[in-house]
Amino acid sequence: MMRSILLKQFGGIENLIVGQVAKPIPKNNEILVQVKSFALNRADILQRLGRYPPPPGDSEILGLEMSGIVVEADKNGHYKKGDPVFGIVGGGAYGEYCTIAANQAFPKPEHLTFEQASAIPEAWLTAYQALHPLSNYQRGQSAMIHAAAGGVGTALVQLCRAAGAPLIFGTVGSDEKADFIKKLGCTHPINYKTQENFLEVVQQVTNKKGVNRIFDYVGAKYWNQNLKSMSLDGVMIIQGILSGSHIKETADITPILSKRLTIIGSTLRNRSNDYKADLVSGFTKDYLHLFETGELKPVIDRVFSYNEIQDAHKYLETNQAKGKVVVNSFNH
């Protein structure tokens, strides 16, 4: 048996409790990890509300990313007992122990704490997926990132900078967040509460050419402005719908045709294990070393203890966080 944060029933934060469940048993290609820290994602909130079930075969326990110590090695010898690792899982990171496919785990660099390591997998792989395999980003292209101060947003700002984006637009909800993402490398932070029409900023800065890549986590509210902001042959990746999925104003799809736009929607959680393993491999090769040099940094807003999980969820729901919200687990 093991301790775990459990969900009594779907609903509010009061349904998150500490209880006992069976310790997971790793399959041949998996390792068993004693979790040290895990990070929160909006998917956790949706799952708590009953709106985002785990993929078939994955743990019903919440949690998509974690760091910890290997306590049972995989049969193929990717890792040995005692190795510090971090990675993405389909569920289960809120438990005292968690299984993870060995080829989806990263070796934890010595200079990173367990808290920092747990803040990387889901956000940075989601950002990497959007930038490269999905949008096929090329050095010199401009980019706009919505919800740029969040976990995925702060990762994308840094990845775009590292990939050679000369112009990086980022929408945020306060001047404090605007200053924050500017320090990460965003060349044109936009506070949508005081400067609501980001289209005007894009048109002015690009001489009406538009932005080459848009990474959207807001959804319906920005649909029309997004299409008007895009350049010829522009690409928009949609990975979130914070403002909802129904466009209230009249949606104009003309720019999709006239600008030859590409619009791709995607999630990461329900991708195949092989797809996730390829992402891990690509990110390791292209970017993991930049955490060691300090060019890339995991961004953590607050760290909670496992017995403060209700407060951690409540805080994430306020949309005040700049970067990730991390929770130290039972054996930290």
TORBA-577806 format. One record per residue (C-alpha): residue number from 0; residue in one letter; x, y, z. Coordinates in steps of 0.05 Angstrom, whole numbers, padded with zeros to 5 digits. Last residue first. Example, Ala and Ser with C-alpha at 12.3 -4.5 7.8 and 13.67 -1.06 7.14 Angstrom:
2
<torfi nr="1" rest="s" c1="00273" c2="-00021" c3="00143"/>
<torfi nr="0" rest="a" c1="00246" c2="-00090" c3="00156"/>
***
This chain:
332
<torfi nr="331" rest="h" c1="00208" c2="00297" c3="00000"/>
<torfi nr="330" rest="n" c1="00176" c2="00230" c3="00019"/>
<torfi nr="329" rest="f" c1="00102" c2="00248" c3="00019"/>
<torfi nr="328" rest="s" c1="00104" c2="00295" c3="-00040"/>
<torfi nr="327" rest="n" c1="00127" c2="00367" c3="-00049"/>
<torfi nr="326" rest="v" c1="00077" c2="00406" c3="-00092"/>
<torfi nr="325" rest="v" c1="00095" c2="00453" c3="-00149"/>
<torfi nr="324" rest="v" c1="00056" c2="00510" c3="-00181"/>
<torfi nr="323" rest="k" c1="00088" c2="00528" c3="-00247"/>
<torfi nr="322" rest="g" c1="00101" c2="00594" c3="-00283"/>
<torfi nr="321" rest="k" c1="00074" c2="00661" c3="-00261"/>
<torfi nr="320" rest="a" c1="00014" c2="00641" c3="-00220"/>
<torfi nr="319" rest="q" c1="-00044" c2="00690" c3="-00210"/>
<torfi nr="318" rest="n" c1="-00095" c2="00650" c3="-00251"/>
<torfi nr="317" rest="t" c1="-00138" c2="00643" c3="-00188"/>
<torfi nr="316" rest="e" c1="-00150" c2="00569" c3="-00204"/>
<torfi nr="315" rest="l" c1="-00077" c2="00552" c3="-00191"/>
<torfi nr="314" rest="y" c1="-00084" c2="00581" c3="-00121"/>
<torfi nr="313" rest="k" c1="-00145" c2="00539" c3="-00105"/>
<torfi nr="312" rest="h" c1="-00110" c2="00476" c3="-00130"/>
<torfi nr="311" rest="a" c1="-00049" c2="00491" c3="-00085"/>
<torfi nr="310" rest="d" c1="-00094" c2="00507" c3="-00025"/>
<torfi nr="309" rest="q" c1="-00129" c2="00440" c3="-00033"/>
<torfi nr="308" rest="i" c1="-00061" c2="00405" c3="-00039"/>
<torfi nr="307" rest="e" c1="-00035" c2="00435" c3="00026"/>
<torfi nr="306" rest="n" c1="-00021" c2="00367" c3="00058"/>
<torfi nr="305" rest="y" c1="00023" c2="00351" c3="-00002"/>
<torfi nr="304" rest="s" c1="00067" c2="00411" c3="00014"/>
<torfi nr="303" rest="f" c1="00064" c2="00473" c3="-00030"/>
<torfi nr="302" rest="v" c1="00115" c2="00507" c3="-00075"/>
<torfi nr="301" rest="r" c1="00100" c2="00573" c3="-00110"/>
<torfi nr="300" rest="d" c1="00115" c2="00609" c3="-00176"/>
<torfi nr="299" rest="i" c1="00164" c2="00561" c3="-00207"/>
<torfi nr="298" rest="v" c1="00196" c2="00576" c3="-00274"/>
<torfi nr="297" rest="p" c1="00242" c2="00522" c3="-00302"/>
<torfi nr="296" rest="k" c1="00303" c2="00557" c3="-00332"/>
<torfi nr="295" rest="l" c1="00333" c2="00555" c3="-00401"/>
<torfi nr="294" rest="e" c1="00399" c2="00590" c3="-00418"/>
<torfi nr="293" rest="g" c1="00426" c2="00568" c3="-00351"/>
<torfi nr="292" rest="t" c1="00482" c2="00525" c3="-00380"/>
<torfi nr="291" rest="e" c1="00454" c2="00462" c3="-00349"/>
<torfi nr="290" rest="f" c1="00383" c2="00478" c3="-00370"/>
<torfi nr="289" rest="l" c1="00410" c2="00487" c3="-00441"/>
<torfi nr="288" rest="h" c1="00432" c2="00414" c3="-00441"/>
<torfi nr="287" rest="l" c1="00359" c2="00392" c3="-00443"/>
<torfi nr="286" rest="y" c1="00346" c2="00430" c3="-00507"/>
<torfi nr="285" rest="d" c1="00356" c2="00395" c3="-00573"/>
<torfi nr="284" rest="k" c1="00377" c2="00324" c3="-00556"/>
<torfi nr="283" rest="t" c1="00335" c2="00317" c3="-00493"/>
<torfi nr="282" rest="f" c1="00275" c2="00351" c3="-00527"/>
<torfi nr="281" rest="g" c1="00280" c2="00303" c3="-00585"/>
<torfi nr="280" rest="s" c1="00285" c2="00240" c3="-00542"/>
<torfi nr="279" rest="v" c1="00228" c2="00262" c3="-00497"/>
<torfi nr="278" rest="l" c1="00185" c2="00278" c3="-00557"/>
<torfi nr="277" rest="d" c1="00201" c2="00211" c3="-00588"/>
<torfi nr="276" rest="a" c1="00181" c2="00176" c3="-00523"/>
<torfi nr="275" rest="k" c1="00116" c2="00215" c3="-00523"/>
<torfi nr="274" rest="y" c1="00100" c2="00192" c3="-00593"/>
<torfi nr="273" rest="d" c1="00118" c2="00120" c3="-00576"/>
<torfi nr="272" rest="n" c1="00074" c2="00122" c3="-00514"/>
<torfi nr="271" rest="s" c1="00015" c2="00145" c3="-00556"/>
<torfi nr="270" rest="r" c1="-00015" c2="00214" c3="-00548"/>
<torfi nr="269" rest="n" c1="-00074" c2="00221" c3="-00500"/>
<torfi nr="268" rest="r" c1="-00038" c2="00267" c3="-00452"/>
<torfi nr="267" rest="l" c1="-00006" c2="00313" c3="-00504"/>
<torfi nr="266" rest="t" c1="-00064" c2="00353" c3="-00532"/>
<torfi nr="265" rest="s" c1="-00071" c2="00381" c3="-00602"/>
<torfi nr="264" rest="g" c1="-00107" c2="00429" c3="-00648"/>
<torfi nr="263" rest="i" c1="-00074" c2="00452" c3="-00713"/>
<torfi nr="262" rest="i" c1="-00091" c2="00512" c3="-00756"/>
<torfi nr="261" rest="t" c1="-00054" c2="00523" c3="-00821"/>
<torfi nr="260" rest="l" c1="-00067" c2="00589" c3="-00858"/>
<torfi nr="259" rest="r" c1="-00066" c2="00599" c3="-00933"/>
<torfi nr="258" rest="k" c1="-00072" c2="00674" c3="-00923"/>
<torfi nr="257" rest="s" c1="-00135" c2="00683" c3="-00966"/>
<torfi nr="256" rest="l" c1="-00165" c2="00616" c3="-00946"/>
<torfi nr="255" rest="i" c1="-00156" c2="00617" c3="-00871"/>
<torfi nr="254" rest="p" c1="-00166" c2="00693" c3="-00873"/>
<torfi nr="253" rest="t" c1="-00238" c2="00683" c3="-00897"/>
<torfi nr="252" rest="i" c1="-00258" c2="00642" c3="-00836"/>
<torfi nr="251" rest="d" c1="-00296" c2="00700" c3="-00802"/>
<torfi nr="250" rest="a" c1="-00329" c2="00679" c3="-00737"/>
<torfi nr="249" rest="t" c1="-00389" c2="00722" c3="-00717"/>
<torfi nr="248" rest="e" c1="-00381" c2="00739" c3="-00644"/>
<torfi nr="247" rest="k" c1="-00392" c2="00689" c3="-00587"/>
<torfi nr="246" rest="i" c1="-00341" c2="00636" c3="-00609"/>
<torfi nr="245" rest="h" c1="-00356" c2="00573" c3="-00569"/>
<torfi nr="244" rest="s" c1="-00297" c2="00535" c3="-00540"/>
<torfi nr="243" rest="g" c1="-00284" c2="00572" c3="-00475"/>
<torfi nr="242" rest="s" c1="-00238" c2="00627" c3="-00451"/>
<torfi nr="241" rest="l" c1="-00186" c2="00578" c3="-00424"/>
<torfi nr="240" rest="i" c1="-00189" c2="00537" c3="-00488"/>
<torfi nr="239" rest="g" c1="-00121" c2="00503" c3="-00493"/>
<torfi nr="238" rest="q" c1="-00072" c2="00471" c3="-00542"/>
<torfi nr="237" rest="i" c1="-00086" c2="00511" c3="-00605"/>
<torfi nr="236" rest="i" c1="-00027" c2="00515" c3="-00654"/>
<torfi nr="235" rest="m" c1="-00033" c2="00570" c3="-00706"/>
<torfi nr="234" rest="v" c1="00010" c2="00569" c3="-00770"/>
<torfi nr="233" rest="g" c1="00020" c2="00627" c3="-00818"/>
<torfi nr="232" rest="d" c1="00025" c2="00617" c3="-00893"/>
<torfi nr="231" rest="l" c1="00015" c2="00692" c3="-00902"/>
<torfi nr="230" rest="s" c1="00020" c2="00724" c3="-00834"/>
<torfi nr="229" rest="m" c1="-00028" c2="00717" c3="-00775"/>
<torfi nr="228" rest="s" c1="-00058" c2="00774" c3="-00736"/>
<torfi nr="227" rest="k" c1="-00125" c2="00773" c3="-00772"/>
<torfi nr="226" rest="l" c1="-00133" c2="00699" c3="-00756"/>
<torfi nr="225" rest="n" c1="-00115" c2="00711" c3="-00683"/>
<torfi nr="224" rest="q" c1="-00161" c2="00770" c3="-00676"/>
<torfi nr="223" rest="n" c1="-00220" c2="00728" c3="-00700"/>
<torfi nr="222" rest="w" c1="-00206" c2="00669" c3="-00654"/>
<torfi nr="221" rest="y" c1="-00183" c2="00706" c3="-00591"/>
<torfi nr="220" rest="k" c1="-00244" c2="00696" c3="-00546"/>
<torfi nr="219" rest="a" c1="-00254" c2="00625" c3="-00571"/>
<torfi nr="218" rest="g" c1="-00188" c2="00595" c3="-00548"/>
<torfi nr="217" rest="v" c1="-00143" c2="00619" c3="-00493"/>
<torfi nr="216" rest="y" c1="-00084" c2="00570" c3="-00498"/>
<torfi nr="215" rest="d" c1="-00060" c2="00595" c3="-00566"/>
<torfi nr="214" rest="f" c1="00009" c2="00588" c3="-00597"/>
<torfi nr="213" rest="i" c1="00012" c2="00633" c3="-00658"/>
<torfi nr="212" rest="r" c1="00067" c2="00627" c3="-00710"/>
<torfi nr="211" rest="n" c1="00086" c2="00672" c3="-00769"/>
<torfi nr="210" rest="v" c1="00060" c2="00739" c3="-00742"/>
<torfi nr="209" rest="g" c1="00030" c2="00791" c3="-00787"/>
<torfi nr="208" rest="k" c1="00056" c2="00830" c3="-00847"/>
<torfi nr="207" rest="k" c1="00020" c2="00893" c3="-00825"/>
<torfi nr="206" rest="n" c1="00086" c2="00931" c3="-00815"/>
<torfi nr="205" rest="t" c1="00107" c2="00876" c3="-00766"/>
<torfi nr="204" rest="v" c1="00108" c2="00921" c3="-00704"/>
<torfi nr="203" rest="q" c1="00045" c2="00960" c3="-00722"/>
<torfi nr="202" rest="q" c1="00004" c2="00901" c3="-00744"/>
<torfi nr="201" rest="v" c1="00024" c2="00859" c3="-00684"/>
<torfi nr="200" rest="v" c1="00007" c2="00916" c3="-00635"/>
<torfi nr="199" rest="e" c1="-00060" c2="00930" c3="-00668"/>
<torfi nr="198" rest="l" c1="-00078" c2="00855" c3="-00666"/>
<torfi nr="197" rest="f" c1="-00064" c2="00854" c3="-00592"/>
<torfi nr="196" rest="n" c1="-00129" c2="00891" c3="-00581"/>
<torfi nr="195" rest="e" c1="-00141" c2="00893" c3="-00506"/>
<torfi nr="194" rest="q" c1="-00085" c2="00939" c3="-00485"/>
<torfi nr="193" rest="t" c1="-00102" c2="00952" c3="-00411"/>
<torfi nr="192" rest="k" c1="-00131" c2="00883" c3="-00393"/>
<torfi nr="191" rest="y" c1="-00095" c2="00848" c3="-00450"/>
<torfi nr="190" rest="n" c1="-00027" c2="00866" c3="-00422"/>
<torfi nr="189" rest="i" c1="00018" c2="00856" c3="-00482"/>
<torfi nr="188" rest="p" c1="00091" c2="00834" c3="-00477"/>
<torfi nr="187" rest="h" c1="00132" c2="00851" c3="-00539"/>
<torfi nr="186" rest="t" c1="00204" c2="00824" c3="-00539"/>
<torfi nr="185" rest="c" c1="00189" c2="00764" c3="-00495"/>
<torfi nr="184" rest="g" c1="00258" c2="00739" c3="-00472"/>
<torfi nr="183" rest="l" c1="00248" c2="00714" c3="-00401"/>
<torfi nr="182" rest="k" c1="00257" c2="00784" c3="-00372"/>
<torfi nr="181" rest="k" c1="00200" c2="00807" c3="-00417"/>
<torfi nr="180" rest="i" c1="00158" c2="00750" c3="-00388"/>
<torfi nr="179" rest="f" c1="00162" c2="00780" c3="-00319"/>
<torfi nr="178" rest="d" c1="00151" c2="00853" c3="-00339"/>
<torfi nr="177" rest="a" c1="00086" c2="00832" c3="-00373"/>
<torfi nr="176" rest="k" c1="00067" c2="00790" c3="-00313"/>
<torfi nr="175" rest="e" c1="00073" c2="00850" c3="-00268"/>
<torfi nr="174" rest="d" c1="00036" c2="00893" c3="-00318"/>
<torfi nr="173" rest="s" c1="-00023" c2="00845" c3="-00312"/>
<torfi nr="172" rest="g" c1="-00065" c2="00795" c3="-00352"/>
<torfi nr="171" rest="v" c1="-00015" c2="00768" c3="-00403"/>
<torfi nr="170" rest="t" c1="-00008" c2="00765" c3="-00478"/>
<torfi nr="169" rest="g" c1="00061" c2="00750" c3="-00508"/>
<torfi nr="168" rest="f" c1="00093" c2="00773" c3="-00573"/>
<torfi nr="167" rest="i" c1="00161" c2="00745" c3="-00591"/>
<torfi nr="166" rest="l" c1="00199" c2="00779" c3="-00649"/>
<torfi nr="165" rest="p" c1="00268" c2="00757" c3="-00670"/>
<torfi nr="164" rest="a" c1="00254" c2="00683" c3="-00658"/>
<torfi nr="163" rest="g" c1="00320" c2="00645" c3="-00657"/>
<torfi nr="162" rest="a" c1="00305" c2="00577" c3="-00628"/>
<torfi nr="161" rest="a" c1="00331" c2="00597" c3="-00559"/>
<torfi nr="160" rest="r" c1="00283" c2="00657" c3="-00557"/>
<torfi nr="159" rest="c" c1="00225" c2="00613" c3="-00580"/>
<torfi nr="158" rest="l" c1="00243" c2="00561" c3="-00528"/>
<torfi nr="157" rest="q" c1="00245" c2="00614" c3="-00473"/>
<torfi nr="156" rest="v" c1="00177" c2="00644" c3="-00491"/>
<torfi nr="155" rest="l" c1="00149" c2="00574" c3="-00500"/>
<torfi nr="154" rest="a" c1="00169" c2="00552" c3="-00430"/>
<torfi nr="153" rest="t" c1="00139" c2="00614" c3="-00399"/>
<torfi nr="152" rest="g" c1="00074" c2="00600" c3="-00437"/>
<torfi nr="151" rest="v" c1="00071" c2="00526" c3="-00419"/>
<torfi nr="150" rest="g" c1="00073" c2="00542" c3="-00344"/>
<torfi nr="149" rest="g" c1="00034" c2="00606" c3="-00348"/>
<torfi nr="148" rest="a" c1="00060" c2="00676" c3="-00362"/>
<torfi nr="147" rest="a" c1="00049" c2="00673" c3="-00437"/>
<torfi nr="146" rest="a" c1="-00026" c2="00660" c3="-00433"/>
<torfi nr="145" rest="h" c1="-00024" c2="00672" c3="-00508"/>
<torfi nr="144" rest="i" c1="00042" c2="00664" c3="-00545"/>
<torfi nr="143" rest="m" c1="00058" c2="00702" c3="-00610"/>
<torfi nr="142" rest="a" c1="00116" c2="00682" c3="-00654"/>
<torfi nr="141" rest="s" c1="00161" c2="00712" c3="-00708"/>
<torfi nr="140" rest="q" c1="00202" c2="00669" c3="-00755"/>
<torfi nr="139" rest="g" c1="00277" c2="00677" c3="-00758"/>
<torfi nr="138" rest="r" c1="00295" c2="00605" c3="-00743"/>
<torfi nr="137" rest="q" c1="00242" c2="00557" c3="-00769"/>
<torfi nr="136" rest="y" c1="00183" c2="00529" c3="-00730"/>
<torfi nr="135" rest="n" c1="00153" c2="00465" c3="-00756"/>
<torfi nr="134" rest="s" c1="00086" c2="00483" c3="-00723"/>
<torfi nr="133" rest="l" c1="00069" c2="00414" c3="-00697"/>
<torfi nr="132" rest="p" c1="00134" c2="00376" c3="-00692"/>
<torfi nr="131" rest="h" c1="00174" c2="00438" c3="-00670"/>
<torfi nr="130" rest="l" c1="00141" c2="00494" c3="-00631"/>
<torfi nr="129" rest="a" c1="00078" c2="00459" c3="-00607"/>
<torfi nr="128" rest="q" c1="00112" c2="00395" c3="-00586"/>
<torfi nr="127" rest="y" c1="00167" c2="00434" c3="-00551"/>
<torfi nr="126" rest="a" c1="00115" c2="00474" c3="-00512"/>
<torfi nr="125" rest="t" c1="00077" c2="00412" c3="-00491"/>
<torfi nr="124" rest="l" c1="00144" c2="00380" c3="-00474"/>
<torfi nr="123" rest="w" c1="00163" c2="00441" c3="-00433"/>
<torfi nr="122" rest="a" c1="00098" c2="00444" c3="-00394"/>
<torfi nr="121" rest="e" c1="00089" c2="00370" c3="-00381"/>
<torfi nr="120" rest="p" c1="00162" c2="00353" c3="-00364"/>
<torfi nr="119" rest="i" c1="00194" c2="00415" c3="-00331"/>
<torfi nr="118" rest="a" c1="00164" c2="00434" c3="-00264"/>
<torfi nr="117" rest="s" c1="00181" c2="00367" c3="-00233"/>
<torfi nr="116" rest="a" c1="00255" c2="00380" c3="-00245"/>
<torfi nr="115" rest="q" c1="00253" c2="00447" c3="-00209"/>
<torfi nr="114" rest="e" c1="00220" c2="00417" c3="-00147"/>
<torfi nr="113" rest="f" c1="00268" c2="00358" c3="-00148"/>
<torfi nr="112" rest="t" c1="00326" c2="00407" c3="-00148"/>
<torfi nr="111" rest="l" c1="00366" c2="00417" c3="-00212"/>
<torfi nr="110" rest="h" c1="00442" c2="00421" c3="-00209"/>
<torfi nr="109" rest="e" c1="00451" c2="00346" c3="-00211"/>
<torfi nr="108" rest="p" c1="00413" c2="00337" c3="-00276"/>
<torfi nr="107" rest="k" c1="00353" c2="00290" c3="-00268"/>
<torfi nr="106" rest="p" c1="00354" c2="00233" c3="-00318"/>
<torfi nr="105" rest="f" c1="00291" c2="00241" c3="-00361"/>
<torfi nr="104" rest="a" c1="00234" c2="00192" c3="-00363"/>
<torfi nr="103" rest="q" c1="00191" c2="00175" c3="-00424"/>
<torfi nr="102" rest="n" c1="00235" c2="00118" c3="-00447"/>
<torfi nr="101" rest="a" c1="00229" c2="00084" c3="-00379"/>
<torfi nr="100" rest="a" c1="00153" c2="00085" c3="-00382"/>
<torfi nr="99" rest="i" c1="00130" c2="00114" c3="-00316"/>
<torfi nr="98" rest="t" c1="00102" c2="00083" c3="-00252"/>
<torfi nr="97" rest="c" c1="00086" c2="00125" c3="-00191"/>
<torfi nr="96" rest="y" c1="00098" c2="00121" c3="-00117"/>
<torfi nr="95" rest="e" c1="00073" c2="00166" c3="-00061"/>
<torfi nr="94" rest="g" c1="00015" c2="00184" c3="-00107"/>
<torfi nr="93" rest="y" c1="-00002" c2="00252" c3="-00136"/>
<torfi nr="92" rest="a" c1="00038" c2="00234" c3="-00199"/>
<torfi nr="91" rest="g" c1="-00012" c2="00179" c3="-00217"/>
<torfi nr="90" rest="g" c1="-00036" c2="00198" c3="-00286"/>
<torfi nr="89" rest="g" c1="-00015" c2="00193" c3="-00359"/>
<torfi nr="88" rest="v" c1="00057" c2="00205" c3="-00338"/>
<torfi nr="87" rest="i" c1="00109" c2="00257" c3="-00356"/>
<torfi nr="86" rest="g" c1="00180" c2="00257" c3="-00330"/>
<torfi nr="85" rest="f" c1="00233" c2="00264" c3="-00276"/>
<torfi nr="84" rest="v" c1="00291" c2="00220" c3="-00253"/>
<torfi nr="83" rest="p" c1="00340" c2="00210" c3="-00196"/>
<torfi nr="82" rest="d" c1="00373" c2="00141" c3="-00202"/>
<torfi nr="81" rest="g" c1="00370" c2="00099" c3="-00137"/>
<torfi nr="80" rest="k" c1="00352" c2="00033" c3="-00170"/>
<torfi nr="79" rest="k" c1="00377" c2="00030" c3="-00241"/>
<torfi nr="78" rest="y" c1="00352" c2="00063" c3="-00305"/>
<torfi nr="77" rest="h" c1="00348" c2="00045" c3="-00379"/>
<torfi nr="76" rest="g" c1="00363" c2="-00027" c3="-00362"/>
<torfi nr="75" rest="n" c1="00314" c2="-00063" c3="-00407"/>
<torfi nr="74" rest="k" c1="00277" c2="-00096" c3="-00349"/>
<torfi nr="73" rest="d" c1="00260" c2="-00030" c3="-00317"/>
<torfi nr="72" rest="a" c1="00288" c2="-00012" c3="-00249"/>
<torfi nr="71" rest="e" c1="00248" c2="-00011" c3="-00184"/>
<torfi nr="70" rest="v" c1="00259" c2="00044" c3="-00132"/>
<torfi nr="69" rest="v" c1="00277" c2="00100" c3="-00180"/>
<torfi nr="68" rest="i" c1="00280" c2="00166" c3="-00143"/>
<torfi nr="67" rest="g" c1="00234" c2="00226" c3="-00155"/>
<torfi nr="66" rest="s" c1="00206" c2="00278" c3="-00202"/>
<torfi nr="65" rest="m" c1="00135" c2="00287" c3="-00226"/>
<torfi nr="64" rest="e" c1="00088" c2="00303" c3="-00283"/>
<torfi nr="63" rest="l" c1="00016" c2="00287" c3="-00301"/>
<torfi nr="62" rest="g" c1="-00020" c2="00283" c3="-00234"/>
<torfi nr="61" rest="l" c1="-00087" c2="00256" c3="-00211"/>
<torfi nr="60" rest="i" c1="-00098" c2="00184" c3="-00191"/>
<torfi nr="59" rest="e" c1="-00142" c2="00146" c3="-00240"/>
<torfi nr="58" rest="s" c1="-00079" c2="00113" c3="-00267"/>
<torfi nr="57" rest="d" c1="-00073" c2="00100" c3="-00341"/>
<torfi nr="56" rest="g" c1="-00104" c2="00041" c3="-00378"/>
<torfi nr="55" rest="p" c1="-00154" c2="00081" c3="-00418"/>
<torfi nr="54" rest="p" c1="-00134" c2="00155" c3="-00422"/>
<torfi nr="53" rest="p" c1="-00148" c2="00195" c3="-00358"/>
<torfi nr="52" rest="p" c1="-00216" c2="00229" c3="-00353"/>
<torfi nr="51" rest="y" c1="-00221" c2="00304" c3="-00366"/>
<torfi nr="50" rest="r" c1="-00287" c2="00337" c3="-00347"/>
<torfi nr="49" rest="g" c1="-00300" c2="00306" c3="-00279"/>
<torfi nr="48" rest="l" c1="-00286" c2="00369" c3="-00239"/>
<torfi nr="47" rest="r" c1="-00222" c2="00339" c3="-00210"/>
<torfi nr="46" rest="q" c1="-00202" c2="00319" c3="-00281"/>
<torfi nr="45" rest="l" c1="-00211" c2="00391" c3="-00304"/>
<torfi nr="44" rest="i" c1="-00170" c2="00416" c3="-00245"/>
<torfi nr="43" rest="d" c1="-00115" c2="00366" c3="-00259"/>
<torfi nr="42" rest="a" c1="-00116" c2="00385" c3="-00333"/>
<torfi nr="41" rest="r" c1="-00100" c2="00455" c3="-00311"/>
<torfi nr="40" rest="n" c1="-00032" c2="00428" c3="-00290"/>
<torfi nr="39" rest="l" c1="00001" c2="00420" c3="-00222"/>
<torfi nr="38" rest="a" c1="00073" c2="00399" c3="-00211"/>
<torfi nr="37" rest="f" c1="00100" c2="00339" c3="-00173"/>
<torfi nr="36" rest="s" c1="00155" c2="00330" c3="-00122"/>
<torfi nr="35" rest="k" c1="00192" c2="00273" c3="-00089"/>
<torfi nr="34" rest="v" c1="00156" c2="00213" c3="-00119"/>
<torfi nr="33" rest="q" c1="00185" c2="00144" c3="-00106"/>
<torfi nr="32" rest="v" c1="00190" c2="00119" c3="-00177"/>
<torfi nr="31" rest="l" c1="00174" c2="00051" c3="-00206"/>
<torfi nr="30" rest="i" c1="00204" c2="00040" c3="-00274"/>
<torfi nr="29" rest="e" c1="00167" c2="00016" c3="-00336"/>
<torfi nr="28" rest="n" c1="00182" c2="-00026" c3="-00397"/>
<torfi nr="27" rest="n" c1="00168" c2="-00093" c3="-00363"/>
<torfi nr="26" rest="k" c1="00106" c2="-00067" c3="-00327"/>
<torfi nr="25" rest="p" c1="00111" c2="-00030" c3="-00261"/>
<torfi nr="24" rest="i" c1="00064" c2="-00049" c3="-00203"/>
<torfi nr="23" rest="p" c1="00028" c2="00010" c3="-00172"/>
<torfi nr="22" rest="k" c1="00023" c2="00013" c3="-00095"/>
<torfi nr="21" rest="a" c1="-00047" c2="-00002" c3="-00073"/>
<torfi nr="20" rest="v" c1="-00085" c2="00057" c3="-00044"/>
<torfi nr="19" rest="q" c1="-00085" c2="00095" c3="00022"/>
<torfi nr="18" rest="g" c1="-00114" c2="00164" c3="00034"/>
<torfi nr="17" rest="v" c1="-00101" c2="00239" c3="00032"/>
<torfi nr="16" rest="i" c1="-00160" c2="00281" c3="00009"/>
<torfi nr="15" rest="l" c1="-00180" c2="00325" c3="-00049"/>
<torfi nr="14" rest="n" c1="-00256" c2="00330" c3="-00048"/>
<torfi nr="13" rest="e" c1="-00254" c2="00397" c3="-00012"/>
<torfi nr="12" rest="i" c1="-00222" c2="00426" c3="-00075"/>
<torfi nr="11" rest="g" c1="-00289" c2="00426" c3="-00111"/>
<torfi nr="10" rest="g" c1="-00324" c2="00373" c3="-00153"/>
<torfi nr="9" rest="f" c1="-00317" c2="00301" c3="-00174"/>
<torfi nr="8" rest="q" c1="-00317" c2="00252" c3="-00117"/>
<torfi nr="7" rest="k" c1="-00272" c2="00231" c3="-00060"/>
<torfi nr="6" rest="l" c1="-00210" c2="00247" c3="-00102"/>
<torfi nr="5" rest="l" c1="-00145" c2="00219" c3="-00075"/>
<torfi nr="4" rest="i" c1="-00077" c2="00246" c3="-00054"/>
<torfi nr="3" rest="s" c1="-00036" c2="00184" c3="-00043"/>
<torfi nr="2" rest="r" c1="-00004" c2="00141" c3="00012"/>
<torfi nr="1" rest="m" c1="00020" c2="00073" c3="-00007"/>
<torfi nr="0" rest="m" c1="00000" c2="00000" c3="00000"/>
***
